[in-house]
């Protein structure tokens, strides 16, 4: 959820930077949006790894 918030905040900052001509604010927005995307990527990878570990545990317990 925080990832979505970071991405939304970044898009808002970028839009505000565009409207005001503030390149620093626009760049800060891009950074926030990208940070949210990176966090989301790693959380998804962690979830997939956790699922894989659970599957391996189930398989070992059945044997």
ABEGO torsion letter per residue (X at the ends): XAAAAAAAAAAAAAAAAAAAGBAAAAAAAAAAAAAAAAAAAAAAAAAAAAAAAAAAAAAAAAX
